[in-house]
Amino acid sequence: MGADPILSLSEQIALVVRSIPSGQVAAYGQVAAIAGNPRAARQVVRILKMWSRSRDLPWHRVVNREGRISLPPGAGYEEQRGLLESEGVAFGLDGRIDMKHHRWSGPE
């Protein structure tokens, strides 16, 4: 999927997030790199916050690089974890996702 020079970074990020398959996750920085700007992890956060609902993005499939959900309890953590678990993503006792097993390898 390389970055398309015609699309804005925000649109590229949305395309990448939409490409993450069910049962897999990607880190914010990984999404940014695939979208064409490896330093834009914070932009990924902003796009997910602004566009997830209106553009029906699978926002729940993006986690931090340690395999943790970044949202705090009571502010989306439970929803994101529930969505991931419903897709077969397993969490360890420490609340982390096994990134070796569930990390999306990127577009083919």
C-alpha positions as CSV (number, residue, x, y, z in Angstrom):
1,M,0.0,0.0,0.0
2,G,2.7,2.7,-0.1
3,A,1.8,6.3,0.5
4,D,-0.2,8.0,-2.4
5,P,1.2,11.5,-3.0
6,I,-2.3,12.7,-4.0
7,L,-3.9,11.8,-0.7
8,S,-3.4,13.9,2.5
9,L,-1.6,12.3,5.4
10,S,-4.9,12.2,7.2
11,E,-6.5,10.2,4.4
12,Q,-3.5,7.9,4.2
13,I,-3.8,7.2,7.9
14,A,-7.5,6.4,7.5
15,L,-6.7,4.0,4.7
16,V,-4.0,2.2,6.7
17,V,-6.3,1.9,9.8
18,R,-9.1,0.5,7.5
19,S,-6.6,-2.1,6.3
20,I,-5.9,-3.6,9.7
21,P,-7.6,-7.0,9.7
22,S,-9.9,-8.3,12.4
23,G,-8.0,-10.0,15.1
24,Q,-4.8,-8.0,14.6
25,V,-3.5,-4.7,15.9
26,A,-1.0,-2.0,14.8
27,A,0.9,0.5,16.8
28,Y,0.3,4.3,16.3
29,G,3.9,4.7,15.0
30,Q,3.5,1.7,12.7
31,V,0.3,3.2,11.1
32,A,2.1,6.6,10.7
33,A,5.1,4.9,9.0
34,I,2.9,3.0,6.6
35,A,1.0,6.2,5.8
36,G,4.2,7.9,4.8
37,N,5.4,9.8,7.9
38,P,7.0,7.7,10.6
39,R,7.0,10.7,12.9
40,A,3.3,11.3,12.8
41,A,2.1,8.9,15.6
42,R,0.3,11.9,17.3
43,Q,-1.5,12.7,14.0
44,V,-2.7,9.1,14.0
45,V,-4.2,9.7,17.5
46,R,-5.9,12.9,16.3
47,I,-7.4,11.2,13.2
48,L,-8.7,8.3,15.2
49,K,-10.3,10.8,17.6
50,M,-11.9,12.9,14.9
51,W,-12.8,10.3,12.2
52,S,-13.3,7.0,13.9
53,R,-17.1,7.2,14.1
54,S,-17.9,9.4,11.1
55,R,-15.7,7.3,8.8
56,D,-16.4,4.0,10.5
57,L,-12.7,3.3,11.1
58,P,-11.7,0.2,13.2
59,W,-10.0,2.5,15.7
60,H,-9.9,-0.2,18.3
61,R,-7.2,-2.1,16.3
62,V,-4.6,0.6,17.1
63,V,-2.7,0.4,20.3
64,N,0.6,1.7,21.7
65,R,3.9,0.1,20.8
66,E,3.9,-1.9,24.0
67,G,0.7,-3.6,23.1
68,R,-1.3,-1.6,25.6
69,I,-4.6,0.3,25.2
70,S,-3.8,4.0,25.6
71,L,-7.3,5.0,26.7
72,P,-7.9,5.2,30.4
73,P,-10.5,3.1,32.3
74,G,-13.8,4.7,32.1
75,A,-12.9,6.7,29.0
76,G,-12.9,4.0,26.3
77,Y,-10.5,1.4,27.6
78,E,-13.3,-1.1,28.3
79,E,-14.9,-0.6,24.9
80,Q,-11.7,-1.0,23.0
81,R,-10.7,-4.1,25.0
82,G,-14.1,-5.7,24.5
83,L,-14.0,-5.0,20.7
84,L,-10.5,-6.6,20.5
85,E,-11.4,-9.6,22.6
86,S,-14.5,-10.1,20.4
87,E,-12.1,-10.4,17.5
88,G,-10.0,-13.0,19.3
89,V,-7.2,-10.7,20.5
90,A,-5.9,-12.1,23.8
91,F,-4.6,-10.0,26.7
92,G,-2.0,-11.1,29.2
93,L,-2.4,-10.7,32.9
94,D,-0.5,-7.5,32.7
95,G,-3.1,-6.0,30.3
96,R,-0.8,-6.2,27.3
97,I,-1.5,-7.8,23.9
98,D,1.0,-10.3,22.7
99,M,2.4,-8.2,19.8
100,K,4.4,-11.1,18.4
101,H,1.1,-12.9,17.9
102,H,-1.4,-10.2,17.1
103,R,0.7,-7.4,15.4
104,W,-0.4,-6.8,11.8
105,S,2.6,-7.2,9.5
106,G,1.4,-4.4,7.2
107,P,0.0,-4.3,3.7
108,E,1.1,-6.9,1.3
